[in-house]
């Protein structure tokens, strides 16, 4: 299965309604605002060679598990070595998560 594209929120050119019903992308957007539900489903990240970097498309979390990970760092204004090698890593739009490994880990994006 290929990597899916994630759309953080509706764009200005997407209609609010389609045939008298709220468009799905807008429904998910409003649900996330008012009910705390995620605006999109989780997405498997296709992990490349080490060190692998992932650019967060919006606010969310990356789950890293399995493999043999030696370092995880997050870059925003500065680079921070997390000290952890697995688990959930919260990211903001534009953050870069870099994973160094010798055995391929599984990574999943969970948009907020």
Steps between C-alpha positions, in 0.01 A plus 500: 500500500645840403524797730176693519486875475373676806297817477508695826201719424275601214634742243327822398375349174321201656123552528342487845209294370448247224141423399370665817728301734813614679804392299702225673818705527309786670310259726828352626646847546204623708485175696862540600435856617190431704522136601873440526489234230792460261446663163646201316598139561850389585743452212782247476830676430721339238837497674809552283867454574656601832506772614141552387332841533125563508355850451177549696227628264301636797473452875491133601698206634733241353500154655832318467518134596708197418828494316833591653490876557804673647385865496192716446532874463255781436594816315298819532709812559775279643567125493411309817611144565203340676683224689220260399504237226131404483156630587292804403677819397285816488576731207382840379455602138844515338689308769746239373531166676827322419543132589834321494474121487674178399178293491197648319237635745128539435384864497142626493371860473201595719371846406350713776 
